[in-house]
């Protein structure tokens, strides 16, 4: 079958101390410090075989994520930009939906049948380690990640643990165009990341809150919609891309600005009559620019949730958090806590409509071009269709 595979050279950056975990597993905890000279190509690979506890899925649609872009883009020394857990070579792609074509032996897949339409969690949690047993599957100590450490879904077929699958029938009820329904279903995963950021990790906000979203790529666009669905009185968004600013307006942001043309903190204080933001989302991956502005706009008991990835340290003025009774939350992943079924219901009832977010579509044979297109940061969601 055809698949988009990323190969890279494992060469620890000068000064980076390789951990025992990295030596034993071949996984990089900090990908940008380990992997250089990446090469993307569409190749022929064997079709995966379904094993015990797994299902085999014919991939119908797969989204391009910002992490895929950060595998393609490199720094001046030709190291990838993605800062997290990785192991190459691997087939890319983790935002996907498809049709089950085989169910492996064992009780895990008994809830599924051939022909079921599903989307899939990207975080392959073990269920046995202490974080998993404590209810924190996104922080599994034995974590594998589809499209990061194991083969992903920019391919014709993928075999995955049945425990990660969720039926998307509600999406097909909402969208009568089957092709569009598959593509929207593939946006479930990034929407779940935004849901986890706001409601699970960030502990949400009361209806009537002022919410600010920095960065309106796909996760930021999902955050805008989720904030409105949860009763935010006003959602303010900042985005450097004109195309993405327009998308933010389409999906419900009340005010959208180019942060290059305004001072975000001044704008937020103006729209909140000096009260500040009850909840701010960092989805831009530019914390060195956004955090200082967020600090200036913290409402009393205000919250900042970080979901954008950035391989850098950021100075913070903690006094502002103390005197404002404020909180800072780090968010990773999307698993557990009823997140996937909740998001699928929201998409099915129309409270979240990701169709306008899909702005470009590529065939699997054009997958490298799809990744290149993402580097322009002008699209909402780019979809690859095998």
Steps between C-alpha positions, in 0.01 A plus 500: 500500500600866467601700807672826594812408695740725686861393542754696703850459640528447877786729597473658846564871489825620650451540874182289517527219756326187370291338773495132590140485376609632161788254481280204585196584284646691206238768568598863534333684788600828340484439128656830401816404691535158335372481141665676207501487119133394469381347172134468401389273219201300384613137493366149454477308829335172600136519600474470881360182649235513770614350830332404828305790647533700178284610211612564144375828358476616142596865532247735339644837605805618695577856610836675489598616849737775606725226636527352148610843383758514779643168380545649153637838610850513646726745681830632372671172594234293317339364816122456505302762691261265681600491870322186620503119503607348167656195338584470132462370238122512526196555284353839589137588569294486819181699430288255310176315444428182312306180459575183695581219258616232747474433873780311671457221756430573863226673697627853438341534157168336571321835509597559135401340171631510147355809337496717813607861442746616763754759602795411721692638796862577417632432852562126539481470879588174668237496776745337745748765616436727798387807297254285300367333815463840663287617205763695307535307171649799316804466726548125468854390588494246215341733249510438128365761263346425163697685233773596749656183640300238305354495150217741434207551265634680195464162337234284345459284812595509867472246782423650842391382846122470506493680836597824321210501252180702519204476263417817310144422391382834643726682254347314207153589623600866501674505159314322221792536256699185581832639378461810716387289796821295487709816484317663791530177700877522450498833686376332819851449640617865496162609634547256786840654569331840534225349719759343731683832520198706599273273700715221639842651560389863526194405706273713283325826572157620600252599227535871439881496516740697284715256300807588291659266246851568372555322167214382280643198330278192525531462878443871553196491269364207697565690824298796370203275425522310827516824696187629328323167550584520872343844536788745473359852489778618273777320313796707383755346264846601378655357184771621260352325194223693325342180370488352848363824645214474255440138602490604865220741417313233307507254791380752755772725642353835603817701440806400295826691469843476345736521800757669276268801464373535858616450856299193602486587870360844424235353271396239756473755780295727276250227406474375859459851646820460693399174670735282295475149360342225706657236278782529244616225265854490359452317171753698299815322612660839558504531880783751504257745338165390640573432868607857582176629345293240684660592832390862454139398441438246777164553663474420868508118508597507132643196326756440227510162324797407282443262208729643229838326489822699509856387564607792715495641851282799578556757777193557717408761760355280775396796714216559256371147558517540876322832528235403241434155654581366153586156364718363221423158351698278266293283267601193302289251310132420491438158654273404787243703691225439241663748262460315169130412540425853625667661197330262257163594652580870470594452135188294441263760647665788314642681806841444339512523120846425363397492134605865439838416653586262213666719239721264294485137390776282358523143376736267688735510201528876563557472876844663493347799323229510769765528770678771304172690466458497878824695545334808352271504808212632293262202512259382762522124464669322211360154432676209329271238347643156414 
